[in-house]
Amino acid sequence: MSDPEAPPGETPMQRALRLKKAAQAARSQPPGGRSPRDPAGARSAARSKPWMTR
């Protein structure tokens, strides 16, 4: 299972990290550029409660 892009002397941990970074770079960003870990509720909570405006 030799990888043609692997540098000589690469450890299995280095290979896993290189493949992980390549997979993350290849994955497209979600619409709007927000990551899925951002809190979505904090931004839209005020819009759903019009009676809370001053």
C-alpha positions in Angstrom: 0.0 0.0 0.0 2.6 2.6 -1.1 1.5 6.1 -1.7 3.2 7.9 -4.6 2.8 11.3 -2.8 4.4 10.1 0.4 7.8 11.6 1.3 10.5 9.0 2.1 10.7 8.1 5.7 7.1 9.2 6.5 5.7 7.6 9.7 2.1 6.3 9.8 1.1 9.2 12.0 2.5 11.7 9.6 0.7 10.0 6.7 -2.6 10.0 8.6 -2.2 13.7 9.4 -1.3 14.5 5.7 -4.4 12.6 4.5 -6.6 14.2 7.0 -5.5 17.7 6.0 -6.0 16.8 2.3 -9.5 15.6 3.0 -10.4 18.8 5.0 -9.0 21.0 2.2 -11.0 19.1 -0.4 -14.3 19.4 1.5 -16.3 22.4 0.4 -17.3 25.1 2.8 -20.9 25.3 3.9 -23.1 28.1 2.4 -22.4 31.4 4.0 -18.9 30.3 5.1 -20.0 29.3 8.6 -18.6 26.1 10.1 -21.1 23.6 11.5 -19.7 24.1 15.0 -20.8 27.8 15.1 -23.8 28.4 17.5 -26.7 28.9 15.2 -29.3 29.7 17.9 -27.4 32.8 19.2 -27.9 34.8 16.1 -31.5 34.1 15.2 -33.1 34.0 18.6 -33.9 37.7 18.7 -35.6 37.7 15.3 -38.1 35.1 16.4 -39.2 37.2 19.5 -40.4 40.6 18.2 -42.0 41.4 21.6 -38.5 41.4 23.2 -37.5 44.6 21.3 -37.1 47.8 23.3 
